[in-house]
Amino acid sequence: MKCLIFGSLPLTQGFGLVGFETYPKATLEQVETVLDTLLSHQEAAFILLESHLTRTSTGELLPILSKVRREATQIVVTEIPSLSEPDTHRRSIEELIVRVLGETVLTPPSST
């Protein structure tokens, strides 16, 4: 199984030390190309994507990610936050919860 990480140089360096195949300074095009190759060769992979590499410039999920999630049970893809903006990261599941149940569901109750 391949382990890959796409993202900024500082983020990918640490994962490279533990054996991940790294794509520092990755682009959306690189993500699409590698995922398409993995799909066509039916390779197993665990892939980490820095959050800015999961969406197009219009904010939509990359089409190749949708395809991987539909067709490839042997490929696991997960988002990780940028080192420079860890508090601004919102996972896809959080976005779904907010759309269905509202923002207040994710807000912790105040302790008084």
C-alpha positions in Angstrom: 0.0 0.0 0.0 1.2 3.5 -0.9 1.1 6.3 1.7 1.1 9.7 0.1 0.9 13.3 1.3 0.2 16.4 -0.8 0.7 19.8 0.7 3.1 22.5 1.8 6.8 21.8 2.2 6.8 22.1 6.0 3.9 19.7 6.3 5.1 17.1 3.9 8.7 17.0 5.3 7.6 15.5 8.6 5.5 12.8 6.9 8.4 12.0 4.5 10.5 11.1 7.6 8.1 8.3 8.4 8.0 6.9 4.9 5.2 8.8 3.1 5.7 9.6 -0.6 5.6 13.4 -0.5 4.3 16.0 -2.9 5.6 19.3 -1.4 4.1 22.5 -2.9 1.5 20.3 -4.5 -1.0 21.6 -7.0 -4.6 20.5 -7.8 -3.3 19.2 -11.1 -0.8 16.9 -9.3 -3.5 15.6 -7.1 -5.8 14.8 -10.0 -3.0 13.1 -12.0 -1.8 10.9 -9.2 -5.4 9.9 -8.1 -6.3 9.2 -11.7 -3.2 6.9 -12.1 -4.0 5.1 -8.8 -7.5 4.5 -10.0 -6.5 3.2 -13.4 -4.0 0.8 -11.9 -6.3 -0.2 -9.0 -3.6 0.5 -6.5 -4.2 0.6 -2.7 -3.3 3.9 -1.1 -3.7 6.1 2.0 -3.6 9.7 1.0 -3.4 12.9 3.1 -4.4 16.1 1.3 -3.8 19.5 2.8 -7.3 21.1 2.9 -6.7 23.6 0.2 -6.1 20.8 -2.3 -9.5 19.2 -2.0 -11.6 21.9 -3.7 -11.6 23.8 -7.0 -11.3 27.5 -7.2 -15.1 27.7 -7.0 -15.2 25.8 -3.7 -16.5 22.5 -5.2 -15.0 19.2 -4.2 -12.5 18.1 -6.8 -14.3 15.8 -9.3 -11.5 13.2 -9.0 -12.1 13.0 -5.2 -15.8 12.3 -5.8 -14.8 9.6 -8.3 -12.3 8.0 -5.9 -14.9 7.9 -3.1 -17.5 6.3 -5.4 -15.3 3.8 -7.2 -12.2 3.0 -5.2 -12.6 1.0 -2.0 -8.8 0.5 -1.9 -8.0 4.2 -1.8 -8.5 6.2 1.4 -8.3 10.0 1.2 -8.5 12.4 4.1 -8.0 16.1 4.6 -5.6 17.7 7.0 -5.4 21.3 8.0 -2.7 23.6 6.9 0.1 24.2 9.5 -0.4 27.9 9.1 -4.1 28.0 9.6 -5.1 25.0 11.7 -8.1 26.7 13.3 -9.8 27.6 10.0 -10.0 24.0 8.8 -13.5 22.5 8.7 -13.9 18.9 7.6 -16.5 17.8 5.1 -18.5 16.1 7.7 -18.8 19.3 9.7 -20.1 21.1 6.7 -22.7 18.5 6.2 -23.8 18.7 9.8 -24.1 22.5 9.7 -26.2 22.3 6.5 -28.5 19.7 8.1 -28.7 20.7 11.7 -27.3 24.3 11.9 -24.2 25.9 13.2 -25.2 25.8 16.8 -24.9 22.0 16.9 -21.1 22.3 16.7 -20.9 25.1 19.2 -19.9 23.8 22.7 -22.3 24.8 25.5 -21.0 27.6 27.6 -19.9 26.7 31.1 -21.6 28.9 33.7 
